[in-house]
């Protein structure tokens, strides 16, 4: 992927180019293409993306603010990635906030949103039966994003959407755990039925249970991965 026609005179902090580069590097970190400890060399990244070093530098600064990158004086920037502690923290926070989103969605969801949720849950069940994890993950994201939207809270939607993207690899690992794919489908059905049934208490209860179950084994698996990496 190459971004040309870059001018150092532009204010890269707010330019579309800076934002695109930030997203490209961020996605590689979250997908595990760039691993914890990997060096992020400005010259190399600039050559790969076909831009000057200035937007690369701005992107790395933003990534450092988000905790995905760290800098060592006189050595440069390195990938921090998402740690086991990050995942544990995110799932703990998600259990509370996703539960709240489901509660509010049960109270505020529109007819059009209900119809869309039905379509998503139907596709998710089809992909679950086929054990098509990439498509299950896609519909899972759509399911949760629609609930966030239906909560009618922009701050809640923004925070939870960010968390959801940060744990993309963890979610994939969760679905690959034996039996988790089918278990998650049943949990989604319970959440769906509670929301369209306008039962906020059940919607919140089932969503919290879903997030709690999704976190099972993930943190320990991540710790094992970190110990393995550290031992190399």
C-alpha positions as CSV (number, residue, x, y, z in Angstrom):
1,X,0.0,0.0,0.0
2,X,1.6,3.3,-1.1
3,X,0.4,6.8,-0.3
4,X,1.9,9.4,-2.7
5,X,1.7,13.1,-3.3
6,X,2.6,13.9,0.3
7,X,3.8,17.4,1.3
8,X,5.7,18.0,4.5
9,X,4.1,21.5,4.6
10,X,0.8,20.0,5.4
11,X,-0.4,19.7,9.0
12,X,-0.2,16.0,9.1
13,X,-1.8,15.7,12.5
14,X,-5.2,16.4,10.9
15,X,-4.5,15.3,7.3
16,X,-6.2,12.3,5.7
17,X,-2.8,10.9,4.9
18,X,-1.7,10.9,8.5
19,X,-4.9,9.2,9.5
20,X,-4.6,6.5,6.9
21,X,-1.0,5.7,7.9
22,X,-2.1,5.6,11.5
23,X,-4.9,3.1,10.7
24,X,-2.6,0.9,8.6
25,X,0.1,0.5,11.3
26,X,-2.6,0.2,14.0
27,X,-4.3,-2.6,12.1
28,X,-1.1,-4.5,11.6
29,X,-0.4,-4.3,15.3
30,X,-3.9,-5.4,16.3
31,X,-3.9,-8.3,13.8
32,X,-0.6,-9.5,15.1
33,X,1.3,-8.8,11.8
34,X,3.5,-6.5,13.8
35,X,4.3,-8.3,17.1
36,X,5.3,-6.9,20.5
37,X,8.9,-5.9,20.6
38,X,9.2,-5.4,16.8
39,X,11.0,-2.2,15.9
40,X,9.2,0.5,14.0
41,X,11.8,2.2,11.8
42,X,10.6,5.4,10.3
43,X,12.8,5.2,7.2
44,X,11.6,1.6,6.5
45,X,8.0,2.4,7.1
46,X,8.3,5.5,4.9
47,X,9.7,3.5,2.0
48,X,7.0,0.8,2.4
49,X,4.2,3.3,2.3
50,X,5.7,5.6,-0.2
51,X,5.6,8.8,2.0
52,X,8.1,11.0,3.8
53,X,9.0,10.4,7.5
54,X,6.9,13.2,8.9
55,X,3.5,11.5,8.7
56,X,5.1,8.3,9.9
57,X,6.4,10.1,12.9
58,X,3.0,11.7,13.7
59,X,1.3,8.3,13.3
60,X,3.8,6.7,15.7
61,X,3.2,9.4,18.3
62,X,-0.5,8.8,18.2
63,X,0.0,5.1,18.5
64,X,2.2,5.7,21.5
65,X,-0.6,7.8,23.1
66,X,-2.9,4.8,22.6
67,X,-0.5,2.5,24.2
68,X,0.2,0.4,21.2
69,X,3.8,1.7,20.7
70,X,6.5,2.7,23.1
71,X,9.7,4.6,22.5
72,X,13.2,4.1,23.9
73,X,15.5,7.2,23.8
74,X,18.2,6.9,21.2
75,X,16.8,3.5,20.0
76,X,13.4,4.4,18.5
77,X,9.9,3.1,18.5
78,X,8.7,-0.5,19.2
79,X,5.4,-2.4,19.1
80,X,3.8,-2.7,22.6
81,X,0.7,-4.5,21.2
82,X,-2.1,-5.7,23.4
83,X,-1.0,-7.5,26.5
84,X,-2.8,-10.0,28.7
85,X,-3.5,-7.3,31.2
86,X,-5.0,-5.1,28.5
87,X,-7.3,-7.9,27.5
88,X,-8.3,-8.5,31.1
89,X,-9.0,-4.8,31.7
90,X,-10.9,-4.5,28.4
91,X,-13.2,-7.5,29.1
92,X,-13.8,-6.3,32.7
93,X,-14.9,-2.9,31.4
94,X,-16.8,-4.4,28.5
95,X,-18.8,-6.6,30.8
96,X,-20.2,-3.5,32.5
97,X,-20.6,-1.2,29.4
98,X,-21.8,-3.9,27.0
99,X,-24.4,-4.8,29.6
100,X,-25.5,-1.2,29.8
101,X,-25.6,-0.9,26.0
102,X,-27.9,-4.0,25.8
103,X,-30.1,-2.6,28.5
104,X,-30.6,0.7,26.7
105,X,-31.0,-1.1,23.3
106,X,-33.9,-3.1,24.8
107,X,-35.5,0.1,25.8
108,X,-34.8,2.2,22.7
109,X,-34.3,-0.1,19.6
110,X,-36.3,0.9,16.6
111,X,-38.3,-1.4,14.3
112,X,-35.8,-1.0,11.5
113,X,-32.9,-1.9,13.9
114,X,-34.9,-5.0,15.0
115,X,-35.2,-6.1,11.4
116,X,-31.5,-5.6,10.9
117,X,-30.7,-7.5,14.0
118,X,-32.8,-10.4,12.8
119,X,-30.9,-10.5,9.5
120,X,-27.6,-10.5,11.3
121,X,-28.5,-13.2,13.8
122,X,-29.8,-15.4,10.9
123,X,-26.5,-15.0,9.0
124,X,-24.5,-15.6,12.2
125,X,-26.3,-18.9,12.8
126,X,-25.7,-20.0,9.2
127,X,-21.9,-19.2,9.4
128,X,-21.7,-20.9,12.9
129,X,-23.1,-24.1,11.4
130,X,-20.5,-23.9,8.6
131,X,-17.8,-23.1,11.2
132,X,-16.8,-20.2,9.0
133,X,-14.9,-18.2,11.7
134,X,-14.1,-15.1,9.6
135,X,-17.7,-14.6,8.7
136,X,-18.9,-15.4,12.2
137,X,-16.5,-12.7,13.4
138,X,-17.8,-10.2,10.9
139,X,-21.5,-10.8,11.9
140,X,-20.5,-10.8,15.6
141,X,-19.0,-7.3,15.1
142,X,-22.2,-6.2,13.2
143,X,-24.3,-7.6,16.0
144,X,-22.5,-5.7,18.7
145,X,-22.2,-2.5,16.7
146,X,-25.9,-2.5,16.0
147,X,-26.6,-2.9,19.8
148,X,-24.3,0.0,20.5
149,X,-26.2,2.1,17.9
150,X,-29.5,1.0,19.3
151,X,-28.5,2.2,22.8
152,X,-28.8,5.7,21.4
153,X,-25.7,6.8,23.3
154,X,-22.9,8.2,21.1
155,X,-20.3,8.2,23.9
156,X,-21.1,4.6,24.8
157,X,-21.0,3.6,21.1
158,X,-17.6,5.2,20.6
159,X,-15.9,3.7,23.6
160,X,-17.3,0.2,23.0
161,X,-16.5,0.3,19.2
162,X,-12.9,1.2,20.1
163,X,-12.6,-1.7,22.6
164,X,-14.1,-4.1,20.1
165,X,-11.4,-3.3,17.5
166,X,-8.6,-3.6,20.0
167,X,-9.4,-7.2,20.8
168,X,-9.9,-8.6,17.3
169,X,-7.2,-11.2,17.7
170,X,-8.5,-12.2,21.1
171,X,-12.0,-12.6,19.7
172,X,-10.6,-14.9,16.9
173,X,-8.8,-17.0,19.6
174,X,-12.0,-17.2,21.6
175,X,-14.0,-18.6,18.6
176,X,-11.3,-21.2,17.9
177,X,-11.7,-22.6,21.4
178,X,-13.5,-26.0,21.1
179,X,-17.2,-25.5,21.6
180,X,-17.0,-21.8,22.0
181,X,-18.5,-21.0,18.5
182,X,-21.7,-22.9,19.3
183,X,-21.9,-21.5,22.8
184,X,-21.5,-17.9,21.6
185,X,-24.3,-18.5,19.1
186,X,-26.7,-19.5,21.9
187,X,-25.6,-16.5,24.0
188,X,-26.3,-14.2,21.0
189,X,-29.8,-15.7,20.6
190,X,-30.6,-15.0,24.3
191,X,-29.4,-11.4,24.0
192,X,-31.3,-10.9,20.8
193,X,-34.6,-12.3,22.2
194,X,-34.3,-10.1,25.3
195,X,-33.7,-7.0,23.3
196,X,-36.5,-7.5,20.8
197,X,-38.7,-8.7,23.7
198,X,-38.0,-5.3,25.4
199,X,-36.6,-6.9,28.5
200,X,-33.8,-4.7,29.7
201,X,-32.9,-6.7,32.8
202,X,-32.5,-9.9,30.8
203,X,-30.7,-8.1,28.0
204,X,-28.1,-6.8,30.4
205,X,-27.8,-10.1,32.3
206,X,-27.3,-12.1,29.1
207,X,-24.8,-9.6,27.6
208,X,-22.7,-9.6,30.8
209,X,-22.6,-13.4,30.7
210,X,-21.7,-13.4,27.1
211,X,-18.7,-11.1,27.6
212,X,-17.6,-13.1,30.7
213,X,-17.7,-16.4,28.8
214,X,-15.8,-14.8,25.9
215,X,-13.0,-13.9,28.2
216,X,-12.6,-17.5,29.5
217,X,-9.2,-19.0,28.7
218,X,-8.2,-15.9,26.6
219,X,-6.2,-14.2,29.3
220,X,-4.4,-17.4,30.2
221,X,-3.7,-18.2,26.6
222,X,-2.3,-14.7,26.1
223,X,-0.1,-15.1,29.2
224,X,1.2,-18.3,27.7
225,X,1.9,-16.6,24.4
226,X,3.8,-13.8,26.2
227,X,5.9,-16.2,28.2
228,X,6.7,-18.2,25.0
229,X,7.7,-15.0,23.2
230,X,9.8,-13.8,26.1
231,X,11.6,-17.1,26.3
232,X,12.8,-17.0,22.7
